[in-house]
Amino acid sequence: MVQRKWIAYRDAQCAFASAGTQGGSVHPYVLLTCLAELTRMQTRMLKRQLECVEGDLSCGGQ
């Protein structure tokens, strides 16, 4: 459920970020680049959380 909400956030964020290119030939590139970058960032954050040792407060969702 959380991941579905994150995907909705990602899609909305990238739609907003690429709104200035709407209707132009570069729009798909800008939109897909944003989606890929936010997905990479989320993947890195989730991997860090998986590797976090229980009780280590330094890796709580960063």
PyMOL Python script that loads the backbone (N, CA, C, O; Angstrom):
from pymol import cmd

cmd.read_pdbstr("""\
ATOM      1  N   MET A   1       0.822  -1.194   0.000  1.00  0.00           N
ATOM      2  CA  MET A   1       0.000   0.000   0.000  1.00  0.00           C
ATOM      3  C   MET A   1       0.868   1.261   0.000  1.00  0.00           C
ATOM      4  O   MET A   1       0.601   2.195  -0.756  1.00  0.00           O
ATOM      5  N   VAL A   2       1.881   1.292   0.824  1.00  0.00           N
ATOM      6  CA  VAL A   2       2.760   2.458   0.881  1.00  0.00           C
ATOM      7  C   VAL A   2       3.437   2.676  -0.463  1.00  0.00           C
ATOM      8  O   VAL A   2       3.569   3.809  -0.925  1.00  0.00           O
ATOM      9  N   GLN A   3       3.864   1.591  -1.083  1.00  0.00           N
ATOM     10  CA  GLN A   3       4.548   1.714  -2.363  1.00  0.00           C
ATOM     11  C   GLN A   3       3.604   2.261  -3.436  1.00  0.00           C
ATOM     12  O   GLN A   3       4.027   3.045  -4.285  1.00  0.00           O
ATOM     13  N   ARG A   4       2.340   1.858  -3.407  1.00  0.00           N
ATOM     14  CA  ARG A   4       1.374   2.392  -4.373  1.00  0.00           C
ATOM     15  C   ARG A   4       1.183   3.890  -4.175  1.00  0.00           C
ATOM     16  O   ARG A   4       1.051   4.640  -5.142  1.00  0.00           O
ATOM     17  N   LYS A   5       1.168   4.317  -2.925  1.00  0.00           N
ATOM     18  CA  LYS A   5       1.047   5.752  -2.636  1.00  0.00           C
ATOM     19  C   LYS A   5       2.290   6.490  -3.110  1.00  0.00           C
ATOM     20  O   LYS A   5       2.195   7.601  -3.632  1.00  0.00           O
ATOM     21  N   TRP A   6       3.468   5.870  -2.928  1.00  0.00           N
ATOM     22  CA  TRP A   6       4.698   6.497  -3.382  1.00  0.00           C
ATOM     23  C   TRP A   6       4.684   6.639  -4.905  1.00  0.00           C
ATOM     24  O   TRP A   6       5.105   7.667  -5.434  1.00  0.00           O
ATOM     25  N   ILE A   7       4.209   5.626  -5.603  1.00  0.00           N
ATOM     26  CA  ILE A   7       4.130   5.687  -7.068  1.00  0.00           C
ATOM     27  C   ILE A   7       3.201   6.823  -7.498  1.00  0.00           C
ATOM     28  O   ILE A   7       3.509   7.541  -8.449  1.00  0.00           O
ATOM     29  N   ALA A   8       2.076   6.993  -6.814  1.00  0.00           N
ATOM     30  CA  ALA A   8       1.166   8.103  -7.124  1.00  0.00           C
ATOM     31  C   ALA A   8       1.864   9.438  -6.892  1.00  0.00           C
ATOM     32  O   ALA A   8       1.716  10.362  -7.692  1.00  0.00           O
ATOM     33  N   TYR A   9       2.627   9.549  -5.800  1.00  0.00           N
ATOM     34  CA  TYR A   9       3.399  10.769  -5.524  1.00  0.00           C
ATOM     35  C   TYR A   9       4.412  11.010  -6.642  1.00  0.00           C
ATOM     36  O   TYR A   9       4.500  12.114  -7.178  1.00  0.00           O
ATOM     37  N   ARG A  10       5.182   9.966  -6.994  1.00  0.00           N
ATOM     38  CA  ARG A  10       6.207  10.087  -8.035  1.00  0.00           C
ATOM     39  C   ARG A  10       5.596  10.564  -9.349  1.00  0.00           C
ATOM     40  O   ARG A  10       6.119  11.471  -9.997  1.00  0.00           O
ATOM     41  N   ASP A  11       4.483   9.941  -9.731  1.00  0.00           N
ATOM     42  CA  ASP A  11       3.837  10.309 -10.991  1.00  0.00           C
ATOM     43  C   ASP A  11       3.353  11.753 -10.969  1.00  0.00           C
ATOM     44  O   ASP A  11       3.510  12.476 -11.953  1.00  0.00           O
ATOM     45  N   ALA A  12       2.764  12.177  -9.852  1.00  0.00           N
ATOM     46  CA  ALA A  12       2.287  13.557  -9.732  1.00  0.00           C
ATOM     47  C   ALA A  12       3.451  14.538  -9.732  1.00  0.00           C
ATOM     48  O   ALA A  12       3.380  15.585 -10.376  1.00  0.00           O
ATOM     49  N   GLN A  13       4.513  14.211  -9.020  1.00  0.00           N
ATOM     50  CA  GLN A  13       5.690  15.077  -8.965  1.00  0.00           C
ATOM     51  C   GLN A  13       6.293  15.256 -10.354  1.00  0.00           C
ATOM     52  O   GLN A  13       6.635  16.372 -10.746  1.00  0.00           O
ATOM     53  N   CYS A  14       6.422  14.179 -11.082  1.00  0.00           N
ATOM     54  CA  CYS A  14       7.027  14.266 -12.413  1.00  0.00           C
ATOM     55  C   CYS A  14       6.088  14.941 -13.414  1.00  0.00           C
ATOM     56  O   CYS A  14       6.557  15.627 -14.322  1.00  0.00           O
ATOM     57  N   ALA A  15       4.789  14.763 -13.267  1.00  0.00           N
ATOM     58  CA  ALA A  15       3.842  15.479 -14.132  1.00  0.00           C
ATOM     59  C   ALA A  15       3.987  16.984 -13.904  1.00  0.00           C
ATOM     60  O   ALA A  15       3.974  17.765 -14.855  1.00  0.00           O
ATOM     61  N   PHE A  16       4.127  17.381 -12.644  1.00  0.00           N
ATOM     62  CA  PHE A  16       4.321  18.795 -12.328  1.00  0.00           C
ATOM     63  C   PHE A  16       5.656  19.295 -12.871  1.00  0.00           C
ATOM     64  O   PHE A  16       5.726  20.352 -13.497  1.00  0.00           O
ATOM     65  N   ALA A  17       6.718  18.520 -12.625  1.00  0.00           N
ATOM     66  CA  ALA A  17       8.059  18.930 -13.039  1.00  0.00           C
ATOM     67  C   ALA A  17       8.196  19.037 -14.555  1.00  0.00           C
ATOM     68  O   ALA A  17       9.003  19.826 -15.049  1.00  0.00           O
ATOM     69  N   SER A  18       7.427  18.261 -15.287  1.00  0.00           N
ATOM     70  CA  SER A  18       7.534  18.274 -16.750  1.00  0.00           C
ATOM     71  C   SER A  18       6.423  19.072 -17.422  1.00  0.00           C
ATOM     72  O   SER A  18       6.325  19.078 -18.650  1.00  0.00           O
ATOM     73  N   ALA A  19       5.594  19.737 -16.647  1.00  0.00           N
ATOM     74  CA  ALA A  19       4.450  20.464 -17.203  1.00  0.00           C
ATOM     75  C   ALA A  19       4.870  21.532 -18.212  1.00  0.00           C
ATOM     76  O   ALA A  19       4.140  21.808 -19.164  1.00  0.00           O
ATOM     77  N   GLY A  20       6.018  22.120 -18.011  1.00  0.00           N
ATOM     78  CA  GLY A  20       6.477  23.167 -18.913  1.00  0.00           C
ATOM     79  C   GLY A  20       6.803  22.668 -20.312  1.00  0.00           C
ATOM     80  O   GLY A  20       6.900  23.458 -21.251  1.00  0.00           O
ATOM     81  N   THR A  21       6.971  21.373 -20.451  1.00  0.00           N
ATOM     82  CA  THR A  21       7.292  20.807 -21.764  1.00  0.00           C
ATOM     83  C   THR A  21       6.087  20.130 -22.410  1.00  0.00           C
ATOM     84  O   THR A  21       6.196  19.562 -23.497  1.00  0.00           O
ATOM     85  N   GLN A  22       4.939  20.192 -21.738  1.00  0.00           N
ATOM     86  CA  GLN A  22       3.720  19.534 -22.232  1.00  0.00           C
ATOM     87  C   GLN A  22       3.422  19.960 -23.667  1.00  0.00           C
ATOM     88  O   GLN A  22       3.397  21.152 -23.973  1.00  0.00           O
ATOM     89  N   GLY A  23       3.200  18.996 -24.532  1.00  0.00           N
ATOM     90  CA  GLY A  23       2.889  19.262 -25.924  1.00  0.00           C
ATOM     91  C   GLY A  23       4.111  19.355 -26.822  1.00  0.00           C
ATOM     92  O   GLY A  23       3.989  19.379 -28.046  1.00  0.00           O
ATOM     93  N   GLY A  24       5.279  19.407 -26.217  1.00  0.00           N
ATOM     94  CA  GLY A  24       6.493  19.492 -27.005  1.00  0.00           C
ATOM     95  C   GLY A  24       7.103  18.121 -27.246  1.00  0.00           C
ATOM     96  O   GLY A  24       6.762  17.149 -26.572  1.00  0.00           O
ATOM     97  N   SER A  25       7.995  18.055 -28.201  1.00  0.00           N
ATOM     98  CA  SER A  25       8.609  16.769 -28.536  1.00  0.00           C
ATOM     99  C   SER A  25       9.540  16.258 -27.435  1.00  0.00           C
ATOM    100  O   SER A  25       9.828  15.063 -27.374  1.00  0.00           O
ATOM    101  N   VAL A  26      10.009  17.151 -26.570  1.00  0.00           N
ATOM    102  CA  VAL A  26      10.927  16.755 -25.505  1.00  0.00           C
ATOM    103  C   VAL A  26      10.172  16.249 -24.269  1.00  0.00           C
ATOM    104  O   VAL A  26      10.778  15.675 -23.364  1.00  0.00           O
ATOM    105  N   HIS A  27       8.872  16.456 -24.232  1.00  0.00           N
ATOM    106  CA  HIS A  27       8.095  16.096 -23.033  1.00  0.00           C
ATOM    107  C   HIS A  27       8.272  14.641 -22.589  1.00  0.00           C
ATOM    108  O   HIS A  27       8.536  14.410 -21.409  1.00  0.00           O
ATOM    109  N   PRO A  28       8.140  13.658 -23.471  1.00  0.00           N
ATOM    110  CA  PRO A  28       8.312  12.274 -23.010  1.00  0.00           C
ATOM    111  C   PRO A  28       9.687  12.033 -22.379  1.00  0.00           C
ATOM    112  O   PRO A  28       9.803  11.310 -21.389  1.00  0.00           O
ATOM    113  N   TYR A  29      10.712  12.632 -22.950  1.00  0.00           N
ATOM    114  CA  TYR A  29      12.068  12.481 -22.404  1.00  0.00           C
ATOM    115  C   TYR A  29      12.155  13.085 -21.003  1.00  0.00           C
ATOM    116  O   TYR A  29      12.685  12.454 -20.089  1.00  0.00           O
ATOM    117  N   VAL A  30      11.644  14.292 -20.830  1.00  0.00           N
ATOM    118  CA  VAL A  30      11.701  14.967 -19.534  1.00  0.00           C
ATOM    119  C   VAL A  30      10.905  14.176 -18.498  1.00  0.00           C
ATOM    120  O   VAL A  30      11.367  13.976 -17.375  1.00  0.00           O
ATOM    121  N   LEU A  31       9.717  13.730 -18.875  1.00  0.00           N
ATOM    122  CA  LEU A  31       8.866  12.968 -17.958  1.00  0.00           C
ATOM    123  C   LEU A  31       9.528  11.651 -17.560  1.00  0.00           C
ATOM    124  O   LEU A  31       9.600  11.330 -16.373  1.00  0.00           O
ATOM    125  N   LEU A  32      10.004  10.896 -18.526  1.00  0.00           N
ATOM    126  CA  LEU A  32      10.601   9.596 -18.231  1.00  0.00           C
ATOM    127  C   LEU A  32      11.917   9.725 -17.458  1.00  0.00           C
ATOM    128  O   LEU A  32      12.233   8.873 -16.627  1.00  0.00           O
ATOM    129  N   THR A  33      12.675  10.773 -17.724  1.00  0.00           N
ATOM    130  CA  THR A  33      13.899  11.004 -16.973  1.00  0.00           C
ATOM    131  C   THR A  33      13.578  11.268 -15.507  1.00  0.00           C
ATOM    132  O   THR A  33      14.252  10.747 -14.617  1.00  0.00           O
ATOM    133  N   CYS A  34      12.573  12.057 -15.259  1.00  0.00           N
ATOM    134  CA  CYS A  34      12.138  12.332 -13.890  1.00  0.00           C
ATOM    135  C   CYS A  34      11.669  11.056 -13.199  1.00  0.00           C
ATOM    136  O   CYS A  34      12.074  10.780 -12.070  1.00  0.00           O
ATOM    137  N   LEU A  35      10.824  10.281 -13.862  1.00  0.00           N
ATOM    138  CA  LEU A  35      10.323   9.032 -13.275  1.00  0.00           C
ATOM    139  C   LEU A  35      11.474   8.086 -12.930  1.00  0.00           C
ATOM    140  O   LEU A  35      11.485   7.473 -11.862  1.00  0.00           O
ATOM    141  N   ALA A  36      12.431   7.974 -13.833  1.00  0.00           N
ATOM    142  CA  ALA A  36      13.566   7.081 -13.604  1.00  0.00           C
ATOM    143  C   ALA A  36      14.416   7.559 -12.436  1.00  0.00           C
ATOM    144  O   ALA A  36      14.836   6.753 -11.607  1.00  0.00           O
ATOM    145  N   GLU A  37      14.673   8.856 -12.363  1.00  0.00           N
ATOM    146  CA  GLU A  37      15.517   9.382 -11.295  1.00  0.00           C
ATOM    147  C   GLU A  37      14.854   9.226  -9.926  1.00  0.00           C
ATOM    148  O   GLU A  37      15.506   8.805  -8.970  1.00  0.00           O
ATOM    149  N   LEU A  38      13.584   9.556  -9.822  1.00  0.00           N
ATOM    150  CA  LEU A  38      12.900   9.385  -8.537  1.00  0.00           C
ATOM    151  C   LEU A  38      12.837   7.911  -8.146  1.00  0.00           C
ATOM    152  O   LEU A  38      12.950   7.581  -6.966  1.00  0.00           O
ATOM    153  N   THR A  39      12.660   7.032  -9.112  1.00  0.00           N
ATOM    154  CA  THR A  39      12.643   5.597  -8.824  1.00  0.00           C
ATOM    155  C   THR A  39      14.006   5.124  -8.349  1.00  0.00           C
ATOM    156  O   THR A  39      14.087   4.326  -7.415  1.00  0.00           O
ATOM    157  N   ARG A  40      15.081   5.601  -8.974  1.00  0.00           N
ATOM    158  CA  ARG A  40      16.439   5.253  -8.516  1.00  0.00           C
ATOM    159  C   ARG A  40      16.674   5.724  -7.084  1.00  0.00           C
ATOM    160  O   ARG A  40      17.238   4.995  -6.268  1.00  0.00           O
ATOM    161  N   MET A  41      16.240   6.937  -6.787  1.00  0.00           N
ATOM    162  CA  MET A  41      16.417   7.474  -5.442  1.00  0.00           C
ATOM    163  C   MET A  41      15.651   6.644  -4.412  1.00  0.00           C
ATOM    164  O   MET A  41      16.168   6.351  -3.335  1.00  0.00           O
ATOM    165  N   GLN A  42      14.421   6.270  -4.747  1.00  0.00           N
ATOM    166  CA  GLN A  42      13.598   5.456  -3.838  1.00  0.00           C
ATOM    167  C   GLN A  42      14.224   4.081  -3.635  1.00  0.00           C
ATOM    168  O   GLN A  42      14.240   3.563  -2.518  1.00  0.00           O
ATOM    169  N   THR A  43      14.734   3.495  -4.699  1.00  0.00           N
ATOM    170  CA  THR A  43      15.375   2.180  -4.606  1.00  0.00           C
ATOM    171  C   THR A  43      16.589   2.234  -3.694  1.00  0.00           C
ATOM    172  O   THR A  43      16.781   1.345  -2.864  1.00  0.00           O
ATOM    173  N   ARG A  44      17.418   3.276  -3.839  1.00  0.00           N
ATOM    174  CA  ARG A  44      18.592   3.428  -2.967  1.00  0.00           C
ATOM    175  C   ARG A  44      18.174   3.568  -1.509  1.00  0.00           C
ATOM    176  O   ARG A  44      18.783   2.962  -0.627  1.00  0.00           O
ATOM    177  N   MET A  45      17.132   4.369  -1.247  1.00  0.00           N
ATOM    178  CA  MET A  45      16.666   4.568   0.116  1.00  0.00           C
ATOM    179  C   MET A  45      16.143   3.261   0.713  1.00  0.00           C
ATOM    180  O   MET A  45      16.430   2.954   1.870  1.00  0.00           O
ATOM    181  N   LEU A  46      15.387   2.496  -0.058  1.00  0.00           N
ATOM    182  CA  LEU A  46      14.858   1.227   0.439  1.00  0.00           C
ATOM    183  C   LEU A  46      15.981   0.226   0.709  1.00  0.00           C
ATOM    184  O   LEU A  46      15.929  -0.512   1.693  1.00  0.00           O
ATOM    185  N   LYS A  47      16.996   0.197  -0.160  1.00  0.00           N
ATOM    186  CA  LYS A  47      18.136  -0.692   0.064  1.00  0.00           C
ATOM    187  C   LYS A  47      18.879  -0.324   1.336  1.00  0.00           C
ATOM    188  O   LYS A  47      19.281  -1.203   2.099  1.00  0.00           O
ATOM    189  N   ARG A  48      19.066   0.981   1.572  1.00  0.00           N
ATOM    190  CA  ARG A  48      19.725   1.419   2.812  1.00  0.00           C
ATOM    191  C   ARG A  48      18.927   0.976   4.027  1.00  0.00           C
ATOM    192  O   ARG A  48      19.503   0.543   5.025  1.00  0.00           O
ATOM    193  N   GLN A  49      17.611   1.082   3.949  1.00  0.00           N
ATOM    194  CA  GLN A  49      16.774   0.658   5.068  1.00  0.00           C
ATOM    195  C   GLN A  49      16.892  -0.846   5.306  1.00  0.00           C
ATOM    196  O   GLN A  49      16.899  -1.286   6.456  1.00  0.00           O
ATOM    197  N   LEU A  50      16.984  -1.636   4.243  1.00  0.00           N
ATOM    198  CA  LEU A  50      17.129  -3.086   4.390  1.00  0.00           C
ATOM    199  C   LEU A  50      18.448  -3.459   5.061  1.00  0.00           C
ATOM    200  O   LEU A  50      18.524  -4.442   5.798  1.00  0.00           O
ATOM    201  N   GLU A  51      19.492  -2.656   4.797  1.00  0.00           N
ATOM    202  CA  GLU A  51      20.813  -2.939   5.334  1.00  0.00           C
ATOM    203  C   GLU A  51      21.021  -2.342   6.721  1.00  0.00           C
ATOM    204  O   GLU A  51      22.063  -2.566   7.336  1.00  0.00           O
ATOM    205  N   CYS A  52      20.067  -1.603   7.210  1.00  0.00           N
ATOM    206  CA  CYS A  52      20.183  -0.923   8.494  1.00  0.00           C
ATOM    207  C   CYS A  52      20.108  -1.934   9.641  1.00  0.00           C
ATOM    208  O   CYS A  52      19.237  -2.803   9.675  1.00  0.00           O
ATOM    209  N   VAL A  53      21.033  -1.796  10.562  1.00  0.00           N
ATOM    210  CA  VAL A  53      21.048  -2.657  11.743  1.00  0.00           C
ATOM    211  C   VAL A  53      19.990  -2.151  12.723  1.00  0.00           C
ATOM    212  O   VAL A  53      19.867  -0.946  12.942  1.00  0.00           O
ATOM    213  N   GLU A  54      19.234  -3.068  13.306  1.00  0.00           N
ATOM    214  CA  GLU A  54      18.204  -2.689  14.266  1.00  0.00           C
ATOM    215  C   GLU A  54      18.802  -1.839  15.378  1.00  0.00           C
ATOM    216  O   GLU A  54      19.832  -2.182  15.959  1.00  0.00           O
ATOM    217  N   GLY A  55      18.142  -0.733  15.661  1.00  0.00           N
ATOM    218  CA  GLY A  55      18.596   0.171  16.701  1.00  0.00           C
ATOM    219  C   GLY A  55      19.487   1.295  16.198  1.00  0.00           C
ATOM    220  O   GLY A  55      19.782   2.223  16.952  1.00  0.00           O
ATOM    221  N   ASP A  56      19.925   1.238  14.936  1.00  0.00           N
ATOM    222  CA  ASP A  56      20.774   2.291  14.364  1.00  0.00           C
ATOM    223  C   ASP A  56      19.877   3.431  13.906  1.00  0.00           C
ATOM    224  O   ASP A  56      19.233   3.343  12.861  1.00  0.00           O
ATOM    225  N   LEU A  57      19.839   4.492  14.687  1.00  0.00           N
ATOM    226  CA  LEU A  57      18.947   5.612  14.384  1.00  0.00           C
ATOM    227  C   LEU A  57      19.451   6.478  13.237  1.00  0.00           C
ATOM    228  O   LEU A  57      18.714   7.331  12.741  1.00  0.00           O
ATOM    229  N   SER A  58      20.686   6.276  12.810  1.00  0.00           N
ATOM    230  CA  SER A  58      21.243   7.116  11.741  1.00  0.00           C
ATOM    231  C   SER A  58      20.697   6.758  10.367  1.00  0.00           C
ATOM    232  O   SER A  58      20.900   7.526   9.426  1.00  0.00           O
ATOM    233  N   CYS A  59      20.020   5.640  10.208  1.00  0.00           N
ATOM    234  CA  CYS A  59      19.524   5.283   8.890  1.00  0.00           C
ATOM    235  C   CYS A  59      18.005   5.174   8.857  1.00  0.00           C
ATOM    236  O   CYS A  59      17.464   4.403   8.065  1.00  0.00           O
ATOM    237  N   GLY A  60      17.332   5.904   9.672  1.00  0.00           N
ATOM    238  CA  GLY A  60      15.878   5.861   9.724  1.00  0.00           C
ATOM    239  C   GLY A  60      15.212   6.652   8.620  1.00  0.00           C
ATOM    240  O   GLY A  60      14.803   7.791   8.844  1.00  0.00           O
ATOM    241  N   GLY A  61      15.089   6.073   7.421  1.00  0.00           N
ATOM    242  CA  GLY A  61      14.362   6.685   6.330  1.00  0.00           C
ATOM    243  C   GLY A  61      15.131   7.731   5.553  1.00  0.00           C
ATOM    244  O   GLY A  61      14.528   8.523   4.830  1.00  0.00           O
ATOM    245  N   GLN A  62      16.417   7.756   5.680  1.00  0.00           N
ATOM    246  CA  GLN A  62      17.213   8.757   4.963  1.00  0.00           C
ATOM    247  C   GLN A  62      17.598   8.290   3.609  1.00  0.00           C
ATOM    248  O   GLN A  62      18.271   9.013   2.875  1.00  0.00           O
TER     249      GLN A  62
END
""", "prot")
cmd.dss("prot")
cmd.show_as("cartoon", "prot")
cmd.util.cbc("prot")
cmd.orient("prot")
